[in-house]
Amino acid sequence: MTSHKILCELCDEPLVTALLSELGRPLTGEMFCPLGPGYDNPFQATQSWRYMLCPHCHNRPFAVTDEQATASTADQWDGPETVKTDKGVYWIGSKYFPGVSPSRDVVIPTEEDLEAEWNARVNAGLVATTVKINSPKYSATSTHRQKADKVSKKKRGGARGM
């Protein structure tokens, strides 16, 4: 498992590293590791996300609205839902790679769902059940063929005349 750099959401400076699989809500300082040898962890192990500050811009490193901050003091909100990594935004607790939003889930319908949708469209008259083969929309018409033949005859005639 590789660790990712966690960035301040306000100033984009790298703060710490973390294994994304170990991040959970509410965030605490023990979930983060120093950037590398010679770096200190700017967050204390027992520190809650409410008291974490970016050592560069001196703001909370997670984007939090005033309403969310108020709700968190009343224990009605577990803290930030995302952290900014060097690979993009990561949704805490998701199994998605950084930079991929879990709201982009692709719903895979079942055969029964597809059959029901198809029948509903047919019954509503939204689906053509027969297609005319001679229709100019779906095949070349005789006028198109005649024009194509004239063009090819001119090309052949011009080439023979030389």
C-alpha positions as CSV (number, residue, x, y, z in Angstrom):
1,M,0.0,0.0,0.0
2,T,1.5,3.3,-1.0
3,S,1.2,6.5,1.1
4,H,0.0,9.7,-0.5
5,K,0.9,13.3,0.3
6,I,-1.9,15.2,1.9
7,L,-2.0,18.8,0.8
8,C,-3.5,21.9,2.5
9,E,-6.7,22.6,0.6
10,L,-6.2,26.4,0.9
11,C,-2.5,26.9,0.1
12,D,-1.7,23.6,-1.7
13,E,1.4,23.0,0.4
14,P,2.3,19.3,1.2
15,L,1.7,18.7,4.9
16,V,1.9,15.0,5.7
17,T,1.6,11.5,4.2
18,A,-1.1,9.0,4.8
19,L,-2.3,5.6,3.9
20,L,-5.7,6.3,2.4
21,S,-7.0,3.0,3.7
22,E,-6.3,4.2,7.3
23,L,-8.2,7.5,7.0
24,G,-11.6,7.6,8.6
25,R,-14.0,10.1,10.0
26,P,-13.5,11.9,12.2
27,L,-9.8,12.6,11.3
28,T,-7.2,12.5,14.0
29,G,-3.5,13.3,14.0
30,E,-2.5,9.6,14.5
31,M,-3.8,8.9,10.9
32,F,-1.0,10.9,9.4
33,C,2.7,10.5,9.1
34,P,5.5,13.0,8.5
35,L,6.4,13.9,4.9
36,G,9.7,12.0,5.2
37,P,13.0,11.9,7.1
38,G,13.8,15.2,8.8
39,Y,10.2,16.3,8.8
40,D,8.0,16.6,11.9
41,N,4.3,15.6,11.9
42,P,2.5,19.0,12.2
43,F,-0.4,17.2,13.9
44,Q,-0.3,15.7,17.3
45,A,-1.5,12.1,17.5
46,T,-4.5,12.8,19.7
47,Q,-5.4,16.0,17.9
48,S,-8.9,16.3,16.4
49,W,-9.3,17.7,12.9
50,R,-10.9,20.8,14.4
51,Y,-7.6,21.9,15.9
52,M,-5.3,20.9,13.0
53,L,-3.6,23.9,11.4
54,C,-1.4,24.2,8.3
55,P,2.1,25.3,9.3
56,H,2.4,27.3,6.1
57,C,-0.9,29.4,5.9
58,H,-2.0,28.8,9.6
59,N,-5.5,27.9,8.5
60,R,-7.4,24.6,8.9
61,P,-6.1,22.4,6.1
62,F,-9.5,21.1,5.2
63,A,-12.2,23.1,3.4
64,V,-15.0,23.4,5.9
65,T,-18.0,25.8,5.8
66,D,-19.2,27.7,8.8
67,E,-22.4,25.6,9.0
68,Q,-20.3,22.4,9.0
69,A,-18.0,23.8,11.7
70,T,-21.0,24.8,13.8
71,A,-22.5,21.4,13.3
72,S,-19.3,19.7,14.3
73,T,-19.1,21.5,17.7
74,A,-22.6,20.1,18.4
75,D,-21.4,16.6,17.4
76,Q,-23.8,16.6,14.5
77,W,-21.0,16.3,11.8
78,D,-18.0,14.0,11.8
79,G,-15.7,16.4,10.0
80,P,-14.3,16.7,6.5
81,E,-15.4,14.2,3.9
82,T,-12.5,14.8,1.6
83,V,-8.7,15.4,1.8
84,K,-6.6,16.8,-0.9
85,T,-3.8,14.5,-2.1
86,D,-1.0,14.9,-4.6
87,K,-3.2,12.8,-7.0
88,G,-6.5,14.7,-6.4
89,V,-9.3,14.8,-4.0
90,Y,-9.9,11.6,-2.0
91,W,-13.3,10.8,-0.4
92,I,-12.5,9.6,3.1
93,G,-13.7,6.0,3.6
94,S,-14.3,5.3,-0.1
95,K,-12.6,2.7,-2.2
96,Y,-12.0,5.2,-5.0
97,F,-8.6,6.4,-6.2
98,P,-7.8,10.0,-5.5
99,G,-9.3,12.3,-8.1
100,V,-12.4,10.1,-8.6
101,S,-15.6,11.2,-7.1
102,P,-17.9,8.5,-5.6
103,S,-20.8,10.4,-7.0
104,R,-19.8,9.1,-10.4
105,D,-21.0,5.6,-9.7
106,V,-22.1,3.8,-12.8
107,V,-25.4,2.0,-12.3
108,I,-25.4,-1.4,-14.1
109,P,-29.0,-2.3,-14.9
110,T,-30.2,-5.9,-14.7
111,E,-31.7,-7.7,-17.7
112,E,-35.1,-7.3,-16.2
113,D,-34.6,-3.5,-15.9
114,L,-33.5,-3.3,-19.5
115,E,-36.4,-5.5,-20.7
116,A,-38.9,-3.3,-18.7
117,E,-37.5,-0.1,-20.1
118,W,-37.6,-1.5,-23.7
119,N,-41.2,-2.6,-23.3
120,A,-42.2,0.8,-21.8
121,R,-40.6,2.6,-24.8
122,V,-42.3,0.3,-27.4
123,N,-45.7,0.6,-25.7
124,A,-45.3,4.4,-25.6
125,G,-44.6,4.4,-29.4
126,L,-41.1,5.8,-28.9
127,V,-39.4,2.9,-30.7
128,A,-39.8,2.0,-34.4
129,T,-40.6,-1.7,-34.6
130,T,-40.2,-1.9,-38.4
131,V,-37.7,-0.2,-40.7
132,K,-38.3,0.3,-44.4
133,I,-35.3,-1.1,-46.3
134,N,-36.0,1.3,-49.3
135,S,-36.2,4.3,-47.2
136,P,-33.6,7.0,-48.3
137,K,-32.8,7.5,-44.6
138,Y,-31.5,3.9,-44.2
139,S,-30.2,3.0,-47.7
140,A,-29.1,4.5,-51.0
141,T,-32.0,5.4,-53.3
142,S,-32.0,5.0,-57.0
143,T,-31.3,8.7,-57.5
144,H,-28.2,8.4,-55.3
145,R,-27.1,5.3,-57.3
146,Q,-27.7,7.2,-60.6
147,K,-25.6,10.1,-59.5
148,A,-22.8,7.8,-58.4
149,D,-22.9,6.0,-61.7
150,K,-22.7,9.3,-63.6
151,V,-19.7,10.4,-61.6
152,S,-17.9,7.1,-62.1
153,K,-18.6,7.2,-65.9
154,K,-17.2,10.7,-66.2
155,K,-14.0,9.5,-64.4
156,R,-13.7,6.4,-66.6
157,G,-14.5,8.4,-69.8
158,G,-12.0,11.1,-68.9
159,A,-9.3,8.5,-68.3
160,R,-10.0,6.6,-71.6
161,G,-10.0,9.8,-73.7
162,M,-6.3,10.5,-72.8
